[in-house]
Amino acid sequence: MERERRFLQRTVVVVAIVPVLAGLYGVLFGIDGIGGGTPVNISADSHFRYLSGLLTGIGILFFTCVPGIEDKSRLFRFLTLVVVLGGLARLLGLSLTGVPSLTMLVALALELVVTPLLCLWQMRVARQARDQRQELAPGLETVR
């Protein structure tokens, strides 16, 4: 169980780097950072930077789940919900406005596939940890 837990922790660290770096990039470079070559609407750029800040925060919060990941189910599920809702909004945009760049399609896959799979994995590790504690609990009671 410990080996799986550590592998999950390492995987979450690697995956959480993506929203932190993408978010910081968006904060620093704004909507111009994704290219397109068209004049930028200042309000759209402001909104883009705001959402990039939120993306950075989501990644940072995923990092906070790494220590003691087996006990962070509530936060992990909440963050997954937020990411999936964003992915569903992106999917709606895809159907309304057309297929975006490959980068945005990769983001969509991370939001609607990878993050939910990580959440299921975290739930499995949490269940294993709970079961292991329950097995140890009767032995601890007799020692007292």
N, C-alpha and C positions, 0 to 999 in steps of 0.2 A: 504494500500500500504506500509506503514512504517513497518508493521509487516513482510511482505514478504521480504522487502529489508534487514531487520536485519537478517532474517533466511538465506537468500542468503549469506550475509556477514559471518555469523558464519560457514556456510557450506564451503565456499571458504577457510576460515582459516584452518579448519580441513583437507580439501583435499590438501591444499598447504603444509601442514606439511610433507606429503609423499615425494614429490620430494626433499625438503630441507634435510630431514633426510637420504633418500636413497642416495642423491648426496654426502652429507658429509661422509657417510659411505664409498662410493666408492672412494672418495678422500683419506681418511685416510687408508683404507685397500686394495685398489687396486683390481685387478681382483681375487686375492686369497680370498678376502672377500666373494665371491659368491660360494666358494667351488669347488669341482671337483678333487682336489688332483693330478693334472697333473703339470708338470713343467711349469712355467709361461714365456711366451715370453715377454721380457722387453719392446719391442715396443708396443705390444698389451696392456700391463699393463699401459704404458704411455698414450696411446689413451683412455683407459678405465677411467683413472683418469681425463683426460681432459674432456671427455663427462660427467663424474660425476660432474665436476665443472659447466658445462653448465646446468645440471639438477638442481643443487643447485640454480643457478641464475634464472632459470625459476620459481622455487618455490618462491624465494624472490620477483620476479616481480609480481607474483599472489598476494602475501601479499600486495604489494603497491596498488593493485586495490581495496582493501577492503574499505578504507575510501572514501566516495563519489562514491561507486561502480556504481551508476546509470550514472555517467559521464565518466566512464572508458571503454566505448565500444571498441574504436579503439585498445587500448592496450590488452584488454581481447580477442578480436578476433585474434589479431596477435599471442598472446601466445597460443591460441587454435590451430591456424594453425601450429605452430611449434610443438606442442605436437602431433597433428594428423599426421603430416608428419613423426615424429619419430615412431609413432605407425604403420604407413603403412610400414615403413622400417622393423620394427620388424615382421610384418605380412609376408612380403616377405621372411625374414630369416626363419620364421617358415615353409613356403612352400618349401624353398630350402634345409634346413638342418634338419628339423624335429621338433617335439614338444619339447619346452624347459620346464624348471621346472614350478611348480605351481606358484611360485613367479613371474616369467616372464609372465605367462598367466594372472595373476591378473593385472600386469602393463599394459599389452595389453588392457585389459578391461577398465582400467582407461584412457588410451590414446585414444581409439577409441569409447568409449561409455560415460563414466562419464564426461570427459572434454567437449565434444561437447554439452552434455545436460546442463552442467553448463553455457556454452556460450549462449545457447538458453534462459536459465532462466535469465541471465544477460541482454540480449536483451529485454526480456519482462519487467523487472524492469525498464530499461532505457526508454522504450516506455511509461510506466505508469507515470514515473516522468516527461517526456516531455509533456504528455497530461495534467498532473496536472498543470504544469507551464503555459501552454497555457490557461487553464481555469482561472487561477489567473491573467494572464497578462491584460485582459481587465479591471478588477477591479483596478489594479495598475495604469493604464493609467488615469482613471477618478479621482483618488486621487491626482495626480500631478497637 
